[in-house]
Amino acid sequence: MKKLIAVLNLISIIFLIAWNGYANTGNYNGKTVGELSAEYNNLFTPASYAFSIWGLIFLMLLVFGIYGVYIAFAKAKQSQPTDYRVDFLKTTAPWFLLANIFCSAWVAFWLDEMVGFSVICMLGILVSLVICVKKLDMEIWDAPFPIIAFVWWPLCLYVGWISVATIANIAAWLNGNFDFAITTQVYATMVMIVIAFVVNMAMVVYRNMREFALVGVWALVAIFMRFNEPMDGLSKLATSQIAYLALGLACVLTIAIAIHGSRNKKTNPYRKCIEWRDSKK
């Protein structure tokens, strides 16, 4: 069963990457994901460069998939772990696979401009990944370095960005279906920024997921960069309010991450890497 799970996971990752690559050529319906995002004029959407984080996410997902295949095949003759937190292939099945299926479907619905269905898919991705995080007890136990680097980090980056993208996706749907006054949009955007901050801070405090929160910092800084210059239809005061709220909360979140890291030096990934390397000698 582990071999099947590992192969399906890796296939779903490769398909997701290939499908995203093709979809962003503009050959599907004549538009890219970014072009449609710009059309919906959602104030919560960060600067366009922020979406380059998908390159890192895809790379880490490949690491996750390849490591899973290695565990399932190369170590098949060795004693298999019985701890559900280490036996990540069975523990995350079928939820990780479902997350990738939902993510692939999201691209299709978004490019077909079926935003309501894209929101449903986005929520499916988020719920599936949250279940993976919960079932693995991620970052609330002292795991060996391979689990930290090859399982936790890929999932942290994935769910961290999806949590931000979910807010943006819902905002795009609302903006496309209701005619809100610009003042309402500005204050709603500020509320969304605060919600994103609270979610990321909670993940640091209650789940020790600093990598998750670093993605939040990336998104908040990108929102600041977008609003740190004049925008059509928005007053200078409105752009400043959104920009500096995002920047201020990004700074607070960064400080919280640094403090948390300094208080948990014994489980620092670098130290865990040294311990793991020494154990192999």
N, C-alpha and C positions, 0 to 999 in steps of 0.2 A: 504493500500500500504506500509506503514512504517513497518508493521509486516513482510511482505514478503521480503522487502529489508533487514531487520535486520537478518532474518533467513538465507537468501541466503548468506549474507556477512559472517556470522558465519560458515556456512557449507563450504564455499570456503576456509576460514582460516584453519579449521580443516583438510580439504582434503589436502591443501598445506603443512601443517606440516607433516601429515602422509605420503604423497607422497615423500617429501624430506627425511624423515626418512628411508623409504624403499629404495629409490634410492641410499642412501649412505651406504647401507649394501653391495653393490657390486653385488646384486642378479639380477640387471637389466643390461644386456649386459656385466656383469663381471667386471665392473669398477665403481669407485665412481667419483663424480664431481671433487674432489680434485686431484685424480690421473690423470684425463684427463687434468686438468689445468696445472699440472707439465709437461705433455708430450708436450704441445704446447710451452713451454719455452718462455713465454711472459715476458719480462723484467719489465713490469709495474705491474705484479701480486705481491701483498704483501706477506709477510711471512705467512705460512699456518695457524698460530694461529689466524690471523685476521678474518678468516671466522667463528670463534666461535661467532662472533657478531650476527649471525643468530639466536642463542639461545635467545638473548635479544629481537631481532626484533620479533620473533615468539611469545614470551611471551607478548609483548606489543600489537601485533595484536590480540591476544586472549582477552586482556583487552578491546581493541576497539570493537571487536565483541560482547563480553558479555555486555558491556555498551550499545551498540546499541540495543540489545535484551531487556535489562532492560528498556530503554527509550520507546521502542515500546510497550512493554507488561505491565510492572509494573506501568508505568505512563500513560497508555492509557486513563484512565478515568479523568486524570487531564487536565488542559488547556495546549494545545500544543503550542510550540514556533512558532511564525510567522517569526522571523528573520532567514533568510536563513543561516546565519553564525552559529546559534545555532541549527537549524534543520539540523544537519549534515547528517542524513540518506538520506533524499531526495536530499540534495545538492550534495552529493558525488556519488549518483546513476546515471548511472550504472558503473561509472569509477573505483571505488574501487574494485568492483567485477571483472571488466575486468583486472585490474592489477594483481589480484590473478590468474585469468585464464591464462594470459600471462606468469606469473611466473611458473606455473605448466607446461605449454607447453615448457618453456625454458629448464627445467630440462630434459625433454624427448629428445628434439632436441640435447642438449649438450651431453647427454650420447649416443645418436645415432651418434655422431660426425658429425652432420649437423650444422656446426658452423654458416654458413650464415643465416640459419633460426633462429638459437638461437639469432643472433644479431637483427633480426627483432622483435623477441619476447621481447628482452631486451628493445628495443626502445619503444615497446608497453607498457611495464611496466612503463617506465620513463614518457612517454607522459600522460598516464592515471593518474599517481600520481601527476604530475605537474598540471593537470587540477583540481584535488581535492584540491590541495594547493591554486590554484588561485580562485576557486569558493568559498572556505571557507574564503577567505581573511586572511589566517593563519598568526598569530603573528603580524598583523598590526592594531589590535584593542584590547581593554581592555576586554578580555574574562573572564568568571568565571572559578574558578579552575577546576571543572570537565571537562570542554571543553579543558583546557590546558593539563591536565594529561591524559585524556582518549581518546582524539581525536587528538590533535596536536602532542603530543610526539610520539605516535605510527607512525603517518604519517611522521613525521620528520626523525625518525630513518630509516624507510623504504625507503623513497625517497633519503635520504642522502647516504645510502649504494648503492642503485641502480645507483645513479649518478656516483659513483666511478666504480662500476661493469660494467657500460656501456662502459667506456673508456677501461677497461681491456678486455672486450669481443670483441670490435672492433679491439684492438691491437692483440688479439689472431687470429682473422680472417685474418688480414693483414699478420701476421707472418706465417700463415699456407698456404697462397696462393701466397706469393711473397718471393723471395729470396733476402732479404736485407743484405747488408754488416753489420758487427757487429758494425762498427762506426756509421752507419746510425741508427741502432737500439738503440744505447746508447743515441744519441742526440734526437731521436724521443721520447724515454722514458722520458728524461728530459723535453721536451716540454709538454708531457702529464701530468707530475707532476705539472708543472706551470699552465696548464689549470685547473687541479683539484683544485689547490690552489685558483685561481681567482674565480672559480665558488663558492667555499665555502666562500670566503671572501665577495663576492657579496651577498650571502644569509644572512650574518650577517649584512652588512651595509644597504641593501635595504629591507630585509624582517624580520630582527630581529630573524632569525632562528638559534640561538646559538646551539641548539641540533643537527641540520643538520651539522653544522661545526665541532662539536665534533666528529662526525663520520668521517669527513674528516681528523681530527687530528689522529684518530685511524688508518686510512688507511696509512697516510703518515709515521707515526712512524713504522708501520709494513713493509713498503717498506725500510725504513732505516735499520731495523733489518735484513732484508733479504740480503741487500748489505753490511752490516757491517762486512763481512767476505769474504774470497777469494771465487771466483766462477769460475768454469771451462769455458774457452773460453773468459774470460774478464780480462783485465789488472787491476792491483791494482788501477791505476789512474781512470779507467772507473767506477769501483765499488765505489770508494771514491766520485767521482763526483755525482753519482746518490744518494748515501747514504746521503751525507751531504746536498745536495740540498733538499731532502725530509725532513730531520731533521730540517734544517733551516726554511723552510716554515711552518712546523708543529709548531715550536716555535712562529713564527710570528702570525700564526692563533690563537694559544692559547692565546697570549697576546691580540689580537684583541677581542676575546671572553670575556676575563676578563674585558677589558676596557668597552666594550659594556654593560656587566652586571652591572658594577659599576655605569654607567650613567643612568641605567634604574631600579633603586632600587624600585620605586613605583609599578612596574609591576613584581617584583620578584616573581617567583612561590611560594616560601615559604610564602611570605607576602600574596599572593592571597589565599593560603591554610588557613592561619589564619583567614582572612576576611570571607572566605566561612564557616569555622567552627563556627565562632562567629555568623554568620547570621542564623545558625540552632538552636541556643540556645533559 
